[in-house]
Amino acid sequence: MKILFRNLQKTSRQSLSIFIFFISICSLYGQEKQQDSTKTEKLDEVLVKAVRVDAKSPITHSNVTKKQLAKRNLGQDIPVLLNFLPSVVTTTDAGAGIGYTGIRVRGVSAQSTNFTINGIPYNDAESLGTFWVNLSDFASSIESLQLQRGVGTSTNGSGAFGASINVLTDAISKEALGEISNSFGSFNTRKHTVKFSTGLMNDHFEIAGRLSNINSDGYIDRASSDLKSYFLQGSYVDDNTLIKAITFGGKEVTYQSWNGLEDKDKLRNDRTYNTAGEYTDDNDNTQFYDNEVDNYNQDHYQLHWNQRYNNHWSTTLGLSYTYGRGYFEQYKEDEDFDTYGFEPLTFNGETVNTTDLIRRRWLDNDYYVINANANYKDNNLNLIFGGSYSHYDGDHFGEVIWAEFASQSEIRNRYYDGNSKKNDLSLFTKVNYRLNDKINLYGDLQVRNVTYKTTGTTSDIVAFEVDKNFTFFNPKAGITYDLNTDNNLYFSYARANREPNRTDFESNSNIEAEQLNDFELGWRHKKGNFTFNANAYYMLYNEQLVLSGQLDDVGNPIRANSGKSYRLGIELEAIIPVISKLTLQPNITISTNKNNETIISFDGELQNLGKTDISFSPGLVAANAIIFQPIEKLQMSVLSKFVGEQYMSNTEAEFSKLESYFINDFNVSYTIKTKSVFDSIVFTGLVNNIFNVKYESNGFYYTYDDDFSNPGTISTIEGAGFYPQATTNFLLGVTLNF
């Protein structure tokens, strides 16, 4: 296995180039003719079959299509495009949905949301988070997306504690096509996208691709984004075989805006103020360093082979390699020499042991994945079994690239250096069995083994060594009962276990893995165009890793085990055709989210607060879409979102409260069919926050003990920061399809 991965690392780029070149040469000699597109589509969907569920499964889920994404795809990140799904809360550092964005589902942080692309894990192996900024304009290459709430079905990579999001990239196009898309808007935002597909050539081959560039100044001062991305796939297909070679990736340069805003006066009167890069010059004037940026490249290479042997058996094999590298750069004032391993020096007769400097903190990593599964299917039984193995190798190091007093340091000298290795092996078996005309049974067993080792030092020049091995057993079972053709009921139980991430280990060497027992009970009703879904959930946790509200020195959220805790809620959603041209799509989640017992130290004394709200878990989240389509070519929508108040701590501290907010967006799309150069021209408009609401969707909370102002007395000092979101802003776009 090690030899396989070593060879894959050396030859991934060359192999991909040769493969696509071979497809191109073959296609030059082919003639186009018709193909059964249904078979092609089904083979495409096999890429995600192992991590998705169907409409009859006892798993709570939402499906999003390419067409639905396109209505609002004007440059904002994927979490923002999913903002109106049930139980979803999103936020963005820069305030306008471009750059660093985040998503929480049922109050659970992004570190606990599993994300896969064509069945390949995308979550960062160490932080367990998803950095959407590295997937700029990826929505333009998505065929479909499924968001499963709760534990969901067994998936590849880290387990799902709040949700799993799995993406299927562009399916093979039977016909040749091209697309040029441009959008412009507030904060000097602009997106430029070019897409193409050769269509099926020689009845078997297709090459398709995309290039994108997104730029924005951001709502927050200097929170700019310069995002470049690409997507390229070469495909071979026949009646029973699908082979896809896919590469995608991008480069992002974003000015940092993860500090938030602690000054309440500025929050009221200067909401866009950004403290990142702030320093004081020799004349005591406030200045801002012009290159306080995050600069990162990420490239993905995937190879998929789907084979159908007969009407019952098929197999899927997926190989993936991801290469990531980059840094964030910071200007720091009066830094201690000890922090960087500098030796004190004498200057003008005085000892110098502090300096202003500019540093870069680097991450350079390789990530390998192999997925394999087999599927047996007949009239009553659908059985999938297989496994996934991944290997991560990441270097963490820091460099001082300039210092007022550099002591004995040399250029590119690493003041800290560490390495992490993580292996993740999972084996699973899933079965759907149709017992009779009324009852469908679902079972899912997964065994997952994780090893994580670190060596070297942290950014504080402290030895950081972790050597952990986790083995998890994750059973799942459920039943769906069809009352009649319009109604079905379902119940499911699922267990998930999840390892701590790197930041967890850094903040607490005794951190424990978390466990979740998830119970879901639902009713689905569909009659004609009317749909209603109701789902009740009870998520019972042991040692849940909840957000403490605090951030580390690079903006990563700090988590802590909370003992026993639970999330209990009900989710309601509907599609209501009022008249033929007017549809309502409301959803609401009402929940209670509690730590069973919270013990803290405050003013030097231990206090038992009893049951407390889990941080960042609003009790009410609701959304609605009013969709009006007076004619086939024109669609207008008013999109509304309400998020109830929530605490940023687990202590229900008033200081940590995030106030509720209610925002509304307006979306319009108009299509012109043409008969000359273009097949169609699509005009799209989006006005966000049409009522100009000033709100904050995220923040942080911290405390520290003051034992020096009044010697002998300990006073706990509280602090909080907030991330202001944009007031009224707009995006306008035009897409040329040919």
Secondary structure, DSSP 8 states (H G I E B T S, - for coil): -HHHHHHHHHHHHHHHHHHHHHHHHHHHT-------HHHHHHHHHGGGTTT---TTSSS-EEEEEHHHHHTT-SS--HHHHTTTSTTEEEEESSSSSSSSEEEEETTB-GGGEEEEETTEE-S-TTT----GGGGTTGGGGEEEEEEEESS-S--SSS--SSEEEEEEE----SS-EEEEEEEEEGGGEEEEEEEEE---BTTTEEEEEEEEEEEE--SSTT--EEEEEEEEEEEEE-SSEEEEEEEEEEEEEEE--TT-B--HHHHHH-TT---TTEEE-TTS-EEE-TT-EEEEEEEEEEEEEEEE-SSSEEEEEEEEEEEEEEEEEEEEEEEEGGGGT---EEETTEEE-EEEEEEEEEEEEEEEEEEEEEEEE-SSEEEEEEEEEEEEEEEEEEEEEEESS-TT--TT-EEEEEEEEEEEEEEEEEEEEE-SSSEEEEEEEEEEEEEEEEEEB-TTS-B--EEEEEEEEEEEEEEEEESSSSEEEEEEEEEEEE---HHHHHH-TT---EEEEEEEEEEEEEETTEEEEEEEEEEEEES-EEEEEEE-TTS-EEEEE-SEEEEEEEEEEEEEEEETTEEE--EEEEEEEEEEEEEEEETTEEEEEEEEE-TT--SEEEEEEEEEEEETTEEEEEEEEEE--EESSSS--GGGEE--EEEEEEEEEEEEE-SSS-SEEEEEEEEESTT----EEEEEEEEEEE-TTTTT--EEEEEEEEEE---SEEEEEEEEE-
